[in-house]
């Protein structure tokens, strides 16, 4: 028996109340005030850390101009310094998740308007640019697959093929994700396979708490979506943007198949290495799921014949993917914006009553806001000249280094910027600067193009780096801090693999590295 009056062993007090579902009984320890939440000092510390970094940069003296190899000066304006301060605030709050990531994005627009960094109209209009609508349309794809039952049908079929070993489930999921990015945008791929992976995970455990298998499965989905998306021009818009800059500056061009020739080996190798990485970093608690194959076969049989809505949804999704893919080959289709194309399917889902109003209300607006904020901070850094100032300052430090070091320095800068402001913006910032500096260090522009595209495709540190990162986060299997921690060794692995390709493999395949 417990001693009377002992605060550690006394029986908890009982509170009785009523809800819409009937009586409700709650237990409360003696001395605990109802409705009083314990102060989270770590959260408060992270909040003030972000604010302190903002103040430190905002009120610091204006730093020296950036100077390129031709002696041209690029000053950092007061607005540019304020944009840099905002970047530190947003990055800190995104990583620590002290408030919802979408609300941090709203903060980005508010700070720009209140501190006169950019006009409010520009800061908030960026939240609804076409790229953000493309992400919205991609999320609708995933919603449709889940509601119609296509998700479970595909999940059960795949699991019956890969078997009961969790290592093979990891590999099967990763290879499928990377393979789909060869023919469709990695954002749409992530939105499509996410509900499929949720169905697979439900067969692994009934517990609501995150598991190592869940962390590895969903983080891995995001990582390999990036690795696969570098292989063809269909995987993401960044390839076409980079080739456009390359052509404008050098007068040379890169064909669809030339890009794939150099990118396929490194993309495929990264998928396999990432599988091994997650098997070590987040090894599944169970080596096998006994009886899984028999169970999924029964579940697949219970689904019955494919329904009208499943056929219609699959037709609309595949039709959209085909049209988006053909834009890279048919000039007449390039005039149609990819966001408008994917939103046509969204409209059709509602016209055919595959989706209803309550489904729209279930959209992950936190993710939509996250990328709205990412676009806003990216354009803020670009329009204020901060991004160019950073790029010239960084790359000028490596003009007297060996070519391999210069190439890796460019790649690391792209990697960092991609994690903060999305890959297309990072490419737009870095490529013009890097290609103009390259002749001074004797480096071929081709290797700069391909090395930049590799790191632009694999932002492993922050959720805003790529839509698959944020989509994976909605699984609630990992925090932004855990994603960041796992991304550090994964990024080191990426740079090591890139160094091997720049120094040995790409030259052996015929790529010029030195001028």
Secondary structure as UniProt FT lines:
FT   TURN            4..5
FT   TURN            7..9
FT   STRAND          13..19
FT   TURN            20..21
FT   STRAND          22..28
FT   TURN            30..31
FT   TURN            34..35
FT   HELIX           41..58
FT   STRAND          66..67
FT   TURN            69..70
FT   STRAND          73..74
FT   HELIX           78..96
FT   HELIX           101..114
FT   TURN            115..116
FT   HELIX           120..125
FT   HELIX           126..128
FT   HELIX           130..148
FT   HELIX           150..162
FT   HELIX           166..180
FT   TURN            181..183
FT   HELIX           186..204
FT   HELIX           212..229
FT   TURN            233..234
FT   HELIX           238..250
FT   HELIX           256..281
FT   TURN            290..291
FT   HELIX           292..302
FT   HELIX           308..326
FT   TURN            327..329
FT   HELIX           331..335
FT   HELIX           338..351
FT   TURN            352..353
FT   HELIX           357..361
FT   HELIX           365..383
FT   TURN            384..385
FT   HELIX           386..396
FT   TURN            397..400
FT   HELIX           403..421
FT   HELIX           423..441
FT   HELIX           445..456
FT   HELIX           463..465
FT   HELIX           467..473
FT   TURN            474..475
FT   HELIX           480..500
FT   HELIX           501..505
FT   HELIX           506..509
//
